[in-house]
Amino acid sequence: QVQLVESGGGLVQAGGSLRLSCVASGSIVSINRMGWYRQAPGKQRELVAEMIVRSSINYADSVKGRFTISRDNAKNTAYLQMNSLKPEDTAVYYCNAVVLTDRALRNYWGQGTQVTVSS
C-alpha cells in the first residue's frame, strides 16, 4: 500500500506565495508520475501540473509562469511552488502519483490540502 500526504496549504493574500509538499510512502518500487490537481467549490477537479518520470512537465495554462512543480526522487517527494497567487487559485489541492509497487502499477491520491487566496 502507498500513502500520499500533502502539506503546505493555508491562507495567503493575493500576490503571495505558498509551497505545497507531497510525500509518498509505502511499498514503492518507482514513481512514474507525480502531479497536482485542484478542485474549487462547485467545479470539477483539474490538473494543475504534472511531472512524468524525469523529463516531461506540463502545466495548466492558468498557472504557467507562476507555479513550478519539482521532485526529490530520493525522498519520494513532489513540490508545487505557487507564486503570484490569485483568488481564483483558491481550491483544495490534491497530490496524485502513479506508483509501481511490488504488486502492481496503480494510481494514488492524497487527502488534499486547502489553499485560500484572499483579495
N, C-alpha and C positions, 0 to 999 in steps of 0.2 A: 504493500500500500504506500501511496505517496501523499504527502500533505504540502499544500502551498499556504504560506502565511504572509499576508501583506501588512505593511505598516507605513506610517509617514503621512497619513491623511490629516486633515484638520481644516481650520477656518483661516482664511487669508484674504487680505484686501486685494482688489483688482490691481494688476501690475506686479503683484508679489510672486514669490516662488515657493514651490514645495518639491520635495524629493520622496518618491514612493520606493519602497523596497519590497521584494517578494523572495522569500527563502523557500526553496524546495527541499524536502527531507523524506527519507524512507528508502525503499529498496531501488535505488536509482542506478541504472547502468549508464545511461546517457540521456541528455535532454536535447531533442531535435529542434524544438522551437519554444520560445517564450514570448509572450505578448501581454499587452494591457488592453482591456476593454473598459468601457464605461456605460453606465445606464442612468439617465436622468429620469425624474418622475414623469410618468406618462409616456415615456419614449422607449424604443427598442434598444437593446444593448448593441453597442457599436465598437468596432475595432479602433483603437487609438494608435497603437504602434506594435510592431512585431519584429522579432529578430529570429531568422531561420538559420540554424547551425551557426556558422561564423561569418557568413557572407552577405546575406540578404536582409536588408532593413526596409521596412515600409511604414509610412505614417499616413494617418488620415489627413486630408487636405486642410482641415480646420486647425490642425496643430503643427503643421510643418513650419520650421523655423523657430518654434517656441518650445517644443518638447524634444527630449533626447532619450532614447532607450539605450541601455547598455547592460552588459552581463559580466559577472565574475564567475567564470566556469569552475574555478577551484572551490568556490563557496556555494555553487548551485543557486546563485542569487541574480535576480534581474532588478534593474533600477529604472525609474522613469523620472527624469529631471524635468520639471514643469516650470517654465519661466513666462513672464508677461501674462499671467493668468487673467482670464476674463470671467465675468459672471456666468457666461454660457458654458464654462468648463465645469460648473457645479454638477456633481454626479457621484454615484458610488463607482469606484474604480476596482476592477477585478483583474487579478493575475490569472493567466492561462498558460499551461505548458503541455507539450506533447512529450511524454516521457517513456523511455524504454526501460522496463524493469526486467527482472529475471523471468517474468512470465509473459509479458505482452507489451505492445506499444499502445498507450492509452492517453486520452485527453483528460486533464485535470484542471479544476478551478479552485481559486482561493475563496475566502468568505467575503471579501470586499472591504474596502476602506473608503470612508466618506470624505469627499473634498468639497468644501463650500467656499465660494469666492464671492465676497461682498462688493457691492459697487460704491 
